Structures are given as C-alpha cells and as structure tokens.
Amino acid sequence: MKENNYVSDLAELAAWRDALAVEGKRVVLTNGCFDLLHAGHVRYLKEARALGDALVVAVNADASVRALKGEGRPVHSAEDRAEILCALRAVDRVVVFDQARVTGVIEELRPQVYAKGGDYTVESLNDEERAALQEVGAEICILSLLEGRSTSETLKKLAVTDGGAASLPKLGVLGSGKGSNLAAIFEKIDAGELQAEVAVVISDVPDAGILDLARERGIQAIWIDPCGEKRGRLSDAAIKEITDRLRAAGVELVVLAGFMKIVRGGLLQQYTGRMINIHPSLLPKHKGLGAWKQALVAGDQEAGCTVHWVSEGVDTGEILGQARVPILEGDTAETLHARIQKQEHQLYARVIGELLDQ
Ligand code: GAR
C-alpha cells in the first residue's frame, strides 16, 4: 500500500529522502498552488513522478497563493489542497511552505530532480531557487502543460454556467409576436456579449412565436389571458398576474419586445424605471401601430427604431437609444420593417447592456 503523508517537518522529510537514497532511489520535487485540481495537474504530477522513484509536492501556503493569484484565492485552504494531493497515486509526500520561494524546501530536501510546469524555462526560474537547485545538484526538468486546463479556466467556466447564472441580472420579456428581438437577445447572451439571464417570457397571445422561443430554451413561457378586453388593453386581473409572475421570477428589468398591450396600473408602478420598450420609429415621431408604414405615408427620408423607458403614455418615456435607417426608393412596408428590425436587434441588446452597466 502506498504511504501517503502530509509532512510539516522538513527534517523528517530529509531523513526519508536519505533513506531512499541509500536504496539508490531518486526523489523528485515540484511545487505550486494546486488550487481546484484538474486533469492538467494530475497528468503533470504523473509525469513528474515518472522522473524518479518518489514525488514530493510543495504546496504554497494560503498567503503566498493570495500574493501570487490575487484576492479571493486560494479557493481551497492549504490543508484541503494538501489532503487532496496526498490522495493521488503519483504523490508520495506533500509539504506546505509559507515563504514566497521554495528555496528552503530545496535546501532541506536536496531532491535529485526538480520538476516545473511548461510555462517556465530553466532561465525563467527564480535566481535564488535555481542557485539552490544547482547547489544540491538537482536535475531541472520542465514538463509540458495540458492545453486549456488551469484553475483560472475552471473559474471562468464556473462564472458563466450554473454557479454564475445565479448572479446574472434577470430579464422578464413581454411580447405578442414572433419574438425576433428576443431571439437577438438570446444570441447576444450566447455570444457572451450580454451578461444577463432571461428568467421569464410572457405573452397575451396564446400561440405567439415568442413563447415557443422561450420554451425551446427551457425558460418559463407564460400566456396570460388579457380577458377579452378591447384591443390594446389588459384587464386588471391580467395586469396583476403579469406583475406577480415577474416578481416571482425575480425580474430586475422588464423588456417589452413587441408587446401590443398598454402597460398601466400596478405593473407600471412596480417597474417604473425598470421597464423598457422598443418601438420601430424615431420617436417622438410615429407612435402607435405600424410606425414604419406611418413613415412611408408621411414621405420621410429616414426611419429607425427607439428604445425608451416605459411611462404612462403610449410609446412615450425618456429615450435611451436610437438607430437610424434610410428609406430607399421602392421601399415597401415589408422591406422597410425588415431593415428596421435588423437595427432593433443590435440596438436593444446594446441598451440593455448599458443599463446593466456592462
Ligand atoms: C418590433 O418591430 C417592435 O419594434 C414592435 O413590434 C415588433 C416585434 O417584433 N413594437 C411596437 O410596435 C411597439 N409599439 P418581434 O416579435 O420580432 O420582436
């Protein structure tokens, strides 16, 4: 059975090394932080072990990891890192050192081999450590590292998957149509250009494409019956239900993406200053329905889209951003709307990002 020990006494380590030397065995020393162990570490340690007959890992104490890697590191304490390393088949002894350099361990242990990861060269080793290695006659071996495996990479992945998602700002999207603006928001999130999570999508139209888009991603997709109210209006019950659903989903910013109902009452009160809308015109021009058609009928030279805070009126509220679209000869309502929508898809995510301070 392998003897696996966490050693705190360097003199004891030196005695063990001498006993091995009598048997003609070579001790390999390596050192590092070994925080959040990954396959790169494991492979490296196996290779280091293969350079001799026993492997000693000197682990940086917590203060020196903090000094090297910054606040918030190490993730695991020196005791935990040592315990985990001790459990690896390739590792024979683990020692924690609390100086900035591993020189003291080199001098005491006098390893026959010293292994270091491939981000170093013999020249880039610290002068003091290199001198100590030469003094004890250790052979220096630089081992290659496994691409893409590092504790920092692991931490980055954690920041964008489950653990990190909990801390992403939550959006609630309301729409009545096909949801091309929502699709554009998803694209920006997937591309890492927008750090947000769509927590819930709500529609007043039962078969709206926007609900399907949410369902495809496993996001809550809720149809709320506008309760037979006339066009443009939501019943009080519908207003309450939407407000409750947004609150229950922990929504921080409400994004209206083609929501063809007037927002009022408790919903507006609850989310004033936290609810935005996109409208297909250069507001304050052409409020209301079919804004791009209004621009054509008016004989405008240009159209565009506007993102604004939602306020009491229809398509009113402070303007947060606009994009301009020239009206071309021969433009139809369809061609113009399609070009405006292309701009909407860029503008909306950009403004959301700015509001979320990204
Ligand atoms: C968008 O063009 C948006 O500007 C408009 O509805 C469309 C929804 O498209 N909104 C308004 O007219 C609001 N007054 P989408 O469902 O493909 O995102």
Residues whose N, C-alpha, C, O or C-beta is under 5 A from the ligand:
A	BS01	GAR	G177 K178 G179 S180 N181 L182 A257 G258 F259 I278 H279 P280 G288
